[in-house]
C-alpha cells in the first residue's frame, strides 16, 4: 500500500472518529447535566472535551515532521478544512453563549456551570463535526 492510500484511509477513519467523538461528547454532557452520572460523568466529559480539542490540532505534523503520511494527512486542503471547522466552532460558541446569556435573564435557574458546559461542548462539537464533514466531502 502506498503512502497516499494509507493517508486517504487514515483521513477517512479520522473523520469518522471525529463524528463518533462529537456524538459521545454530546451524550456524556447530557448525562452529566442530568445529574445521574455524578462526578464520573463530569470528569469523563471534561476528558473528552480536552481530548477533542487536542485532536483538532495538527499533532502528527508536529511529532513526525519528516513522515510522508503525516505530511499527506496535513496538506493544504486539510489545513483549510481545519480552519473552517474551527471558525464554525468559534461562531457556534458565540451564538450559544449569547442565547444562554439572554435566556438566563428570564430563567434564573440557569447557572454558570451549565452555561459553561453547554458553550464549551457546542464549540468543540461543532468544530469537530464541520471538520469531519469537510474531510469526508474531500475524500469523495
C-alpha positions in Angstrom: 0.0 0.0 0.0 1.4 3.4 -0.9 1.7 6.3 1.4 -1.1 8.1 -0.5 -3.5 5.2 0.1 -2.6 4.9 3.8 -3.1 8.7 4.2 -6.5 8.5 2.5 -7.6 5.6 4.7 -6.4 7.3 7.8 -8.1 10.6 6.8 -11.5 8.8 6.5 -11.0 7.0 9.8 -10.1 10.3 11.4 -13.3 11.9 10.1 -15.5 9.1 11.3 -13.7 9.1 14.6 -14.3 12.8 15.0 -18.1 12.3 14.3 -18.1 9.5 16.9 -16.3 11.6 19.5 -18.6 14.6 18.8 -21.7 12.4 19.4 -20.1 10.8 22.5 -19.1 14.2 24.0 -22.6 15.5 23.5 -24.2 12.4 25.1 -21.8 12.5 28.1 -22.6 16.2 28.6 -26.3 15.4 28.6 -25.8 12.6 31.1 -23.6 14.9 33.3 -26.2 17.7 33.2 -29.0 15.3 34.1 -27.3 14.6 37.4 -27.5 10.9 37.1 -23.8 10.4 36.2 -22.3 12.2 39.1 -18.7 13.2 39.3 -17.6 10.4 36.9 -19.7 11.8 34.1 -18.3 15.3 34.8 -14.8 14.0 34.6 -15.4 12.0 31.5 -17.0 15.0 29.8 -14.0 17.2 30.7 -11.6 14.5 29.5 -13.4 14.0 26.2 -13.6 17.8 25.7 -9.8 18.2 26.2 -9.1 15.2 24.0 -11.3 16.5 21.2 -9.6 19.9 21.4 -6.2 18.3 21.1 -7.4 16.2 18.2 -8.3 19.3 16.3 -4.6 20.3 16.4 -2.1 19.1 13.7 -0.2 17.0 16.3 1.1 14.4 13.8 2.8 17.1 11.8 4.5 18.4 14.9 5.5 15.0 16.2 6.7 13.5 12.9 7.6 16.3 10.6 9.6 14.1 8.2 6.9 11.4 7.8 5.4 11.3 4.4 2.0 10.0 5.7 1.9 12.8 8.3 2.6 15.4 5.6 -0.2 13.9 3.4 -2.6 13.9 6.3 -2.0 17.6 6.8 -2.0 19.0 3.3 -3.3 22.5 2.4 -6.9 21.1 1.9 -6.9 19.6 5.4 -5.5 22.8 6.9 -8.2 24.8 5.2 -10.9 22.3 6.4 -9.5 22.6 9.9 -9.5 26.4 9.7 -13.1 26.4 8.5 -14.2 23.9 11.2 -12.5 25.9 14.0 -14.1 29.1 12.6 -17.6 27.5 12.7 -16.8 26.2 16.2 -16.0 29.8 17.3 -19.2 31.2 15.9 -21.3 28.3 17.4 -19.7 29.2 20.8 -20.5 32.9 20.4 -24.1 32.2 19.4 -24.8 29.7 22.1 -23.2 32.0 24.7 -25.4 34.9 23.6 -28.6 32.7 23.6 -27.9 31.3 27.0 -26.9 34.8 28.4 -30.2 36.1 27.1 -32.2 33.1 28.4 -30.6 33.5 31.9 -32.3 36.8 32.3 -35.7 35.1 32.0 -34.8 31.9 33.8 -32.6 32.5 36.9 -32.2 28.7 37.3 -29.7 28.6 34.5 -26.4 28.5 36.3 -22.9 29.4 35.3 -21.7 25.8 35.3 -24.5 24.8 33.0 -23.7 27.7 30.6 -20.0 26.9 30.6 -20.6 23.2 29.8 -23.1 23.9 27.0 -21.0 26.6 25.5 -17.8 24.6 25.5 -19.5 21.5 24.2 -21.2 23.4 21.4 -17.9 25.0 20.3 -15.8 21.8 20.2 -18.6 19.5 18.9 -19.5 21.9 16.0 -15.8 22.4 15.1 -15.3 18.6 15.0 -18.4 17.9 13.0 -17.7 20.6 10.5 -14.1 19.4 10.0 -15.2 15.8 9.7 -17.9 16.6 7.1 -15.5 18.7 5.1 -12.9 15.9 5.2 -15.4 13.3 4.1 -16.5 15.5 1.2 -12.9 16.0 0.1 -12.4 12.2 0.2 -15.1 11.6 -2.4 
